[in-house]
């Protein structure tokens, strides 16, 4: 709730968006007086928009109402204001909002909301596909980012399947649900396919899909959904065979089938991007910021490794870099101490130019998801690995006056231990 209030107050303070003085005063008062209650907050903003229909603050106010309505589980307002916001911003949509609006529209089996939902799913798919070529967010490797996009695309296809099915096209809905499963196998896609196969009287196939939904590894599956899947399997098994005898075999077969499917996908990912399935530090392969060479972290085993995580936008990194270079000179004759310069930028295209401009010499590498594994939460950060590959020291930020002595001491400690 505090974030919503801050959003409104911050917007009205922007010179380019300042409304008339009287409107600004009323808006500030409405926000402050109703900050303690979401429903009163919403009503106050609605009254403001009624009084000032041409307000320059309409979009941020509608965003605030949509967010508050979502948190309040106010379905009509979430759909109403969610659609207003999405319409006002024809690109770069809030994906969580568009997903929520579509799902709420599809809670009804009626054609009109299904038509609306179908249109929004097309927009949803365009927005997700546009992210595919962009750098991974949250320090993901290329393969991890591609899988996240596949997961999101599968969700859009499931929603499209539901919309199409609600419009009386179960065969087409089944095909879309299968596409969702093939894009990224998850319980939601399997469950949706089972739904429309059942509507066509294909109970045997529906049973297998419910078994897939029940057994596929999927962190998004809730306990309630698993219980429902189990119930549906029992009903279909009894319908087909007069009892639940043999259902265990169906479930075990689905488990084995999906275990093999996940293993196959993981192997394919590993071929394209070893880091996408890396779970240990030594599993990572870091690409050079320039050229095509790579560095296997496992090849450094037995050495003390000093990892400097930096970014082009990090001002302290520019001050710290020459200090690290000074420390490197202290160990330049020690083959068992290795310094790694690791870039953390999400936009890799800016890095070569930055290195040239700053005249930073020596090899540097993209973190390629390593920062996520090591919980690098701020930049600059230096990690020192001992010869056994364990993290011996972590230096977040730095004190310029003491930095060289501190880093030198910690490198020696790591080498000794």
C-alpha positions as CSV (number, residue, x, y, z in Angstrom):
1,X,0.0,0.0,0.0
2,X,2.9,2.4,0.8
3,X,4.3,1.8,-2.6
4,X,1.0,2.8,-4.3
5,X,1.0,6.0,-2.3
6,X,4.6,6.7,-3.2
7,X,3.8,6.1,-6.8
8,X,1.1,8.7,-6.9
9,X,3.0,11.3,-4.9
10,X,6.1,10.8,-7.0
11,X,4.2,11.2,-10.3
12,X,2.5,14.4,-9.3
13,X,5.9,15.8,-8.3
14,X,7.3,15.5,-11.8
15,X,7.4,19.0,-13.5
16,X,6.5,17.6,-16.9
17,X,3.3,15.9,-15.5
18,X,2.2,18.5,-12.9
19,X,-1.6,19.1,-13.3
20,X,-3.4,22.3,-12.3
21,X,-2.5,23.5,-8.8
22,X,-6.0,22.8,-7.5
23,X,-6.1,19.3,-8.9
24,X,-2.6,18.5,-7.5
25,X,-3.7,19.6,-4.0
26,X,-6.8,17.5,-4.1
27,X,-5.0,14.5,-5.4
28,X,-2.4,14.7,-2.7
29,X,-5.0,15.1,-0.1
30,X,-7.0,12.1,-1.4
31,X,-4.0,9.9,-1.4
32,X,-2.8,10.9,2.1
33,X,-6.3,10.7,3.7
34,X,-7.0,7.2,2.3
35,X,-3.6,5.6,2.4
36,X,-4.5,3.2,5.3
37,X,-7.3,1.4,3.4
38,X,-7.0,0.0,-0.1
39,X,-10.7,0.1,-0.9
40,X,-11.0,3.7,0.2
41,X,-7.8,4.5,-1.7
42,X,-9.3,3.1,-4.8
43,X,-12.6,5.0,-4.4
44,X,-10.8,8.2,-3.7
45,X,-8.8,7.9,-7.0
46,X,-11.9,7.0,-8.9
47,X,-13.7,10.1,-7.6
48,X,-10.7,12.1,-8.6
49,X,-10.8,10.7,-12.2
50,X,-14.5,11.4,-12.3
51,X,-14.0,15.0,-11.4
52,X,-10.9,15.4,-13.6
53,X,-11.5,13.1,-16.6
54,X,-8.8,14.8,-18.6
55,X,-6.2,14.6,-15.9
56,X,-2.6,14.3,-17.1
57,X,-2.2,11.8,-14.2
58,X,-4.8,9.4,-15.5
59,X,-2.5,6.6,-16.5
60,X,-0.4,6.4,-13.3
61,X,-3.6,6.7,-11.3
62,X,-5.2,3.9,-13.3
63,X,-2.1,1.8,-12.7
64,X,-2.3,2.4,-9.0
65,X,-6.0,1.4,-9.0
66,X,-5.3,-1.8,-11.0
67,X,-2.5,-2.7,-8.6
68,X,-4.6,-2.1,-5.5
69,X,-7.5,-4.0,-7.0
70,X,-5.3,-6.9,-7.8
71,X,-4.0,-7.0,-4.2
72,X,-7.6,-6.7,-2.9
73,X,-8.7,-9.5,-5.3
74,X,-11.3,-7.1,-6.7
75,X,-12.0,-8.9,-10.0
76,X,-14.2,-6.4,-11.8
77,X,-11.8,-3.5,-11.1
78,X,-8.7,-5.5,-11.9
79,X,-10.1,-6.3,-15.3
80,X,-11.5,-2.8,-15.9
81,X,-8.4,-0.9,-15.0
82,X,-6.0,-3.5,-16.2
83,X,-7.5,-3.3,-19.7
84,X,-7.4,0.5,-19.5
85,X,-3.7,0.4,-18.6
86,X,-2.8,-2.2,-21.2
87,X,-4.6,-0.2,-23.9
88,X,-2.9,3.0,-22.9
89,X,0.5,1.3,-23.2
90,X,0.5,-0.6,-26.6
91,X,4.0,-2.0,-25.9
92,X,6.2,-3.1,-23.0
93,X,3.2,-4.3,-21.1
94,X,3.3,-5.4,-17.4
95,X,3.3,-9.1,-18.1
96,X,2.0,-10.0,-14.6
97,X,-0.9,-7.6,-15.2
98,X,-1.8,-8.9,-18.7
99,X,-1.6,-12.5,-17.4
100,X,-3.9,-11.7,-14.5
101,X,-6.4,-9.9,-16.7
102,X,-6.6,-12.8,-19.2
103,X,-7.1,-15.4,-16.4
104,X,-9.8,-13.3,-14.8
105,X,-11.6,-13.0,-18.2
106,X,-11.4,-16.7,-18.7
107,X,-13.0,-17.5,-15.3
108,X,-16.2,-17.3,-17.3
109,X,-17.1,-19.7,-20.0
110,X,-19.0,-17.0,-21.9
111,X,-17.9,-16.1,-25.5
112,X,-17.6,-12.3,-25.0
113,X,-14.9,-12.4,-22.3
114,X,-13.2,-15.3,-24.2
115,X,-13.0,-13.0,-27.3
116,X,-11.4,-10.3,-25.2
117,X,-9.0,-12.8,-23.6
118,X,-8.0,-14.2,-27.0
119,X,-7.0,-10.7,-28.2
120,X,-5.0,-10.2,-25.1
121,X,-3.2,-13.5,-25.5
122,X,-1.9,-12.4,-28.9
123,X,-0.5,-9.3,-27.3
124,X,0.9,-11.4,-24.5
125,X,2.7,-13.6,-26.9
126,X,4.2,-10.7,-28.9
127,X,5.5,-9.2,-25.6
128,X,7.1,-12.4,-24.5
129,X,8.6,-13.1,-27.9
130,X,10.1,-9.6,-27.9
131,X,12.1,-10.6,-24.8
132,X,13.7,-13.6,-26.4
133,X,16.5,-11.7,-28.1
134,X,17.3,-9.5,-25.1
135,X,19.9,-10.2,-22.4
136,X,18.8,-12.4,-19.6
137,X,17.5,-10.7,-16.5
138,X,18.6,-11.5,-13.0
139,X,22.0,-12.7,-14.1
140,X,20.8,-15.7,-16.0
141,X,22.9,-17.6,-18.6
142,X,21.7,-17.5,-22.2
143,X,20.2,-21.0,-21.8
144,X,18.4,-20.2,-18.6
145,X,16.9,-17.0,-20.1
146,X,15.7,-19.0,-23.1
147,X,14.0,-21.5,-20.8
148,X,12.3,-18.7,-18.9
149,X,11.0,-17.3,-22.2
150,X,9.8,-20.8,-23.1
151,X,8.0,-21.1,-19.8
152,X,6.3,-17.7,-20.3
153,X,5.4,-18.6,-23.9
154,X,3.9,-21.9,-22.8
155,X,1.7,-20.0,-20.3
156,X,0.4,-17.7,-23.1
157,X,-0.4,-20.7,-25.2
158,X,-2.3,-22.4,-22.4
159,X,-4.4,-19.2,-22.0
160,X,-5.0,-19.1,-25.8
161,X,-6.1,-22.7,-25.6
162,X,-8.6,-21.9,-22.9
163,X,-10.0,-18.9,-24.8
164,X,-10.3,-20.9,-28.0
165,X,-12.0,-23.8,-26.1
166,X,-14.4,-21.4,-24.5
167,X,-15.4,-20.2,-27.9
168,X,-16.5,-23.8,-28.8
169,X,-13.3,-25.1,-30.6
170,X,-12.1,-28.0,-28.4
171,X,-10.0,-29.6,-31.1
172,X,-8.1,-26.4,-31.8
173,X,-7.8,-25.8,-28.0
174,X,-6.2,-29.3,-27.6
175,X,-3.7,-28.5,-30.3
176,X,-2.7,-25.3,-28.6
177,X,-2.3,-27.0,-25.3
178,X,0.0,-29.6,-26.9
179,X,2.0,-26.7,-28.4
180,X,2.3,-25.3,-24.9
181,X,3.5,-28.6,-23.6
182,X,6.1,-28.9,-26.3
183,X,7.3,-25.4,-25.8
184,X,7.9,-26.1,-22.1
185,X,6.4,-29.2,-20.4
186,X,4.5,-28.2,-17.3
187,X,1.5,-29.2,-15.3
188,X,-0.7,-26.4,-16.6
189,X,-0.2,-27.3,-20.2
190,X,-0.9,-31.0,-19.5
191,X,-4.0,-30.1,-17.4
192,X,-5.4,-27.9,-20.2
193,X,-4.9,-30.6,-22.8
194,X,-6.7,-33.1,-20.5
195,X,-9.6,-30.6,-20.2
196,X,-10.3,-30.4,-23.9
197,X,-9.6,-34.0,-24.7
198,X,-12.2,-34.8,-22.1
199,X,-14.7,-32.4,-23.7
200,X,-14.2,-34.5,-26.9
201,X,-14.9,-37.7,-25.1
202,X,-11.3,-38.9,-25.4
203,X,-11.1,-40.1,-21.8
204,X,-8.1,-42.4,-22.3
205,X,-5.9,-39.6,-23.6
206,X,-7.2,-37.2,-21.0
207,X,-6.2,-39.7,-18.3
208,X,-2.7,-39.8,-19.6
209,X,-2.5,-36.0,-19.7
210,X,-3.8,-35.7,-16.1
211,X,-1.1,-38.2,-15.2
212,X,1.5,-36.0,-16.8
213,X,0.2,-33.0,-14.9
214,X,0.4,-35.0,-11.7
215,X,4.0,-36.3,-12.2
216,X,5.8,-33.6,-14.1
217,X,8.3,-31.6,-12.0
218,X,6.8,-28.1,-11.8
219,X,7.4,-25.6,-8.9
220,X,4.2,-23.7,-9.9
221,X,1.9,-26.6,-9.2
222,X,0.0,-26.1,-6.0
223,X,-1.1,-28.8,-3.5
224,X,-4.8,-28.1,-4.4
225,X,-4.0,-28.6,-8.1
226,X,-2.3,-31.9,-7.4
227,X,-5.3,-33.1,-5.3
228,X,-7.6,-32.1,-8.2
229,X,-5.4,-34.0,-10.7
230,X,-5.5,-37.1,-8.5
231,X,-9.3,-36.8,-8.3
232,X,-9.7,-36.5,-12.1
233,X,-7.4,-39.5,-12.7
234,X,-9.5,-41.6,-10.3
235,X,-12.7,-40.5,-12.0
236,X,-11.5,-41.3,-15.5
237,X,-9.9,-44.6,-14.5
238,X,-13.2,-45.7,-12.9
239,X,-15.1,-44.6,-16.0
240,X,-12.8,-46.5,-18.3
241,X,-12.2,-49.6,-16.2
242,X,-15.0,-49.7,-13.5
243,X,-12.4,-49.3,-10.8
244,X,-9.1,-47.6,-10.0
245,X,-7.1,-50.8,-10.4
246,X,-4.2,-50.1,-12.7
247,X,-4.1,-46.4,-12.0
248,X,-0.8,-46.8,-10.2
249,X,0.8,-48.2,-13.3
250,X,-0.5,-45.2,-15.3
251,X,1.0,-42.8,-12.8
252,X,4.4,-44.6,-12.7
253,X,4.6,-44.7,-16.5
254,X,3.9,-41.0,-16.6
255,X,6.6,-40.4,-14.0
256,X,9.2,-42.4,-15.9
257,X,8.1,-40.7,-19.2
258,X,8.4,-37.2,-17.8
259,X,11.7,-38.0,-16.0
260,X,13.2,-39.0,-19.3
261,X,11.7,-35.9,-21.0
262,X,13.3,-33.6,-18.5
263,X,16.6,-35.4,-18.8
264,X,16.5,-35.1,-22.5
265,X,15.7,-31.4,-22.4
266,X,18.5,-30.8,-19.9
267,X,21.0,-32.6,-22.1
268,X,20.0,-30.5,-25.1
269,X,20.3,-27.4,-23.1
270,X,23.8,-28.5,-21.8
271,X,24.9,-28.9,-25.4
272,X,23.8,-25.3,-26.3
273,X,24.8,-23.7,-23.0
274,X,26.7,-25.6,-20.3
275,X,25.8,-22.9,-17.8
276,X,22.1,-23.4,-18.1
277,X,22.1,-26.5,-16.0
278,X,25.2,-25.7,-13.9
279,X,24.6,-26.2,-10.2
280,X,28.2,-26.0,-9.0
281,X,30.8,-23.3,-9.4
282,X,33.1,-25.7,-11.3
283,X,30.4,-26.5,-13.8
284,X,30.5,-23.0,-15.3
285,X,32.2,-22.0,-18.5
286,X,32.7,-18.3,-18.9
287,X,32.8,-16.6,-22.3
288,X,35.4,-13.9,-23.1
289,X,34.0,-10.4,-23.5
290,X,35.9,-10.2,-26.7
291,X,36.5,-13.1,-29.1
292,X,35.1,-16.6,-28.9
293,X,37.4,-18.2,-26.3
294,X,35.9,-19.6,-23.0
295,X,37.3,-20.4,-19.6
296,X,36.2,-23.5,-17.7
297,X,36.2,-22.7,-14.0
298,X,37.1,-26.4,-13.3
299,X,40.4,-25.8,-15.0
300,X,41.4,-23.5,-12.2
301,X,41.1,-26.2,-9.5
302,X,44.2,-26.2,-7.2
303,X,44.7,-22.4,-7.6
304,X,43.7,-19.4,-5.6
305,X,41.2,-17.5,-7.7
306,X,40.4,-13.8,-7.3
307,X,37.1,-13.0,-9.0
308,X,36.4,-9.3,-9.6
309,X,32.7,-8.7,-10.4
310,X,32.2,-5.3,-12.0
311,X,29.9,-3.5,-14.5
312,X,30.2,-0.6,-16.9
313,X,27.7,1.5,-14.9
314,X,29.5,1.0,-11.6
315,X,31.5,4.1,-10.7
316,X,33.3,2.5,-7.7
317,X,34.5,-0.2,-10.1
318,X,36.5,2.3,-12.1
319,X,38.3,3.4,-8.9
320,X,38.8,-0.1,-7.7
321,X,40.2,-1.5,-11.0
322,X,43.7,0.1,-10.9
323,X,44.0,-0.9,-7.2
324,X,43.4,-4.5,-8.2
325,X,46.0,-4.1,-10.9
326,X,48.5,-3.1,-8.2
327,X,47.7,-6.2,-6.2
328,X,48.1,-8.4,-9.3
329,X,51.7,-7.2,-9.6
330,X,52.4,-8.5,-6.1
331,X,51.4,-12.0,-7.2
332,X,52.5,-11.9,-10.9
333,X,55.3,-14.5,-10.3
334,X,53.0,-16.9,-8.5
335,X,51.4,-19.3,-11.0
336,X,49.0,-20.5,-8.3
337,X,47.2,-17.2,-8.0
338,X,44.8,-16.3,-10.8
339,X,42.8,-13.0,-11.2
340,X,39.5,-13.1,-13.1
341,X,37.8,-10.0,-14.4
342,X,34.1,-10.8,-14.5
343,X,31.6,-8.4,-16.2
344,X,28.0,-8.4,-14.8
345,X,26.3,-6.2,-17.4
346,X,23.0,-7.5,-18.7
347,X,23.6,-5.6,-21.9
348,X,26.8,-7.2,-23.2
349,X,27.0,-4.9,-26.3
350,X,28.3,-2.0,-24.2
351,X,31.2,-3.9,-22.7
352,X,33.9,-4.0,-25.5
353,X,33.6,-0.2,-26.1
354,X,33.8,0.4,-22.3
355,X,37.0,-1.7,-22.0
356,X,38.6,0.2,-24.9
357,X,37.6,3.5,-23.5
358,X,38.9,2.7,-20.0
359,X,42.0,1.0,-21.5
360,X,41.6,-2.0,-19.2
361,X,44.0,-4.7,-20.5
362,X,44.0,-8.4,-20.0
363,X,41.2,-10.9,-20.5
364,X,37.8,-10.4,-19.1
365,X,34.7,-12.6,-19.0
366,X,30.9,-12.4,-18.9
367,X,29.5,-13.8,-15.7
368,X,27.0,-15.9,-17.7
369,X,24.8,-16.8,-14.7
370,X,27.7,-17.3,-12.3
371,X,26.6,-14.3,-10.3
372,X,23.2,-15.8,-9.7
373,X,24.7,-19.0,-8.3
374,X,27.1,-17.0,-6.0
375,X,24.5,-14.5,-4.9
376,X,26.3,-11.5,-6.2
377,X,23.8,-8.9,-5.0
378,X,25.9,-5.7,-5.4
379,X,28.7,-4.4,-7.5
380,X,31.7,-4.3,-7.0
381,X,32.2,-7.6,-5.3
382,X,35.3,-9.7,-5.0
383,X,35.3,-13.4,-4.3
384,X,38.4,-15.3,-3.4
385,X,38.4,-19.0,-4.0
386,X,40.8,-21.3,-2.1
387,X,42.7,-24.0,-4.0
388,X,39.9,-26.5,-3.1
389,X,37.3,-24.3,-4.9
390,X,35.6,-23.1,-1.8
391,X,34.8,-19.4,-1.2
392,X,37.5,-18.2,1.2
393,X,36.5,-14.5,1.3
394,X,33.9,-12.1,-0.1
395,X,34.6,-8.4,-0.3
396,X,31.5,-6.3,-1.1
397,X,32.3,-2.6,-1.8
398,X,35.7,-1.3,-0.8
399,X,37.6,1.1,1.4
400,X,40.1,2.7,-1.0
401,X,42.7,3.5,1.7
402,X,42.9,-0.1,2.9
403,X,41.8,-2.0,-0.1
404,X,45.2,-3.2,-1.5
405,X,46.4,-4.4,1.9
406,X,43.1,-6.1,2.7
407,X,42.9,-7.9,-0.7
408,X,46.6,-9.0,-0.5
409,X,46.1,-10.3,3.0
410,X,43.0,-12.3,2.1
411,X,44.7,-13.8,-1.0
412,X,47.5,-15.0,1.2
413,X,45.1,-16.4,3.7
414,X,43.2,-18.3,1.0
415,X,46.4,-19.7,-0.5
416,X,47.6,-20.9,2.9
417,X,44.4,-22.6,3.9
